[in-house]
């Protein structure tokens, strides 16, 4: 059986690796972006000089031939689902028996005048990194449009090369569609402390061209003109499905899939950023364009393709990132505005760069989520508490178990317990021994 996979991101490559582990099927991965799979989340480290471009490849080049995973550098122009044929750039074709669509995302554009000028790019593809490198020499200012994780990565990249950055964010506070108010305010301060010109409640109206077709300025929603030689469009992404429109494939925003990640067409699957669940689990979104979801989808679809039909289980929600030098982790359900049946306890360090938020259900007391800024907790410990609906009092008593590395990092569990006691009038004590041995006992 020949399995074709369109896309060599984390979801497509994870599927290929696990299909090879479970079968002898012929596998071909098709991508026009790069010859080899690379770590998309590490693009910024290559620009900042922490890694060489070749260091972004998690596998040695010989890995693919040794594991009999074919790699084809080509653009898929269209798919003939009736004939099970991929129509490739240059007039070539490729037959398949089963097809996995892992085509990823494209940066959002909203019809801004000048959005396709030279010097206007997102930060998603390998070619975007090359464009940033190409335009950075002599760059006097960059303007970034859109306040999210990709935007702040781009701001940090330019900042490390001492290139001034103006950051246009339409919301009243940075990423306040995801972060609760206190955490969002922390990141506002942190951005400003790094010398970034953060413009809240400001949108892009137009990108202005010079006489050579390159961007030279932006005009904002306030009517201000800001001179710049690069514009970063980081206002979110959307599923990369344009080449699949007007086919028998059912598409909404993304490619619609069932619980087994299969489309409406037999033997055709979709995973990662381009997939949209018809019936997402309670509390989860139909499209979750995050690295962790893509990897899990790749593992799941491989089981099904190898003859072991497996339902996709997204697991407990988890995401991580960093805002310059503030690390961010979230586990479980942490909403911007708490529902009436929920409560939270929040502690923030006096330096304004660390915080812990614990969300729990008022009636039962069961813990629902953790939001961490500048502090790292152990994923296995947090997920076990969430999975077993552990009462908040018990979690607080044992909170030291979650401390990531107590030998080398300050411990702040007692401060959170104190905040909870002051808020509720309870007298919880931090009882559990801290450190790795206690964690290992807990996980056993």
C-alpha angles and dihedrals in degrees: 000000000000115000116193120198119195108208133033099217124117095286096049096043093045089053091050093049094049093044088055091049090053104036150013093239119142109255128197122181114199124199135151093195103073141350092240139027112268135185104263092191090060098057090106092057091057091052092046091052097246092116135025114238091251089054088068090072107092092198132051114250091249091059095084098053092042091054093041095241109147118218121202122186103210143112118250104225096182144339125235100205094183093056094033090233133141115215107215135195113276092036095283124139135206126200121215139182096204128016131208116195110208097154097146127204143313125216114259120255121185103196096273112170107254096018092133098049123124108272094036113110145145127225107244111086132058087246089060090059090050090050092052090051092047094052100038098081107098092355109159099187140359125203118208120200119204132036111238142096096292092049095052090047090055091047091053091048093056092040092059088060092047092247110150114242132202112197118204112202120174095200124086090243133018114282091340090154086074109018123067115243098266095049092045091052089050091057092046088058093044093052091050092047088059092057096253114150098233114193110191121195089021126123137188116259103171143351113223123217131217121222091275098056095260126125114259103167146355129228114216132211088260090059095251120141114218117192113225142151098212134038120197115205106205102149094130132284138261132209114281097235106123093109089057098052119115093031133108089267113109110235131176112162087322135011107293114237136177128230089286092051091249120140126223086275117079114247094013118110135180127205140170126017095347095055124093119194113227091210111019117194116265112288095015130106124242090236120037108179097191131120095242094054092048092053093048092049090052092053092047099048090048090061091052094046089050091057101268105105106216128184116229112250112185091197123208113341112259133166135163136187141140135245102211099298098346111097119214130204131171127187125185126339115349111156128191090235116030118233115239093257092057135073134185139203117215131191126182127190116242090244089064094231103094132053142161124205122186119189122200141168114262099217102042098023091224115154115248107176152351128220115191130186120185090351128090124213129190111265096212092053095048093045092050091053090049094044093051095042090237114195114254092239092057091046091052092048090053098034093120088071089071095053105121101213113355093175093065107020131062116257121229104171093110091058092055091048089051091050090051092049092050091047097048105024091239125133105224114169125205098239109158120095113249129230141059099301090058091048091051091050090049094050093048 
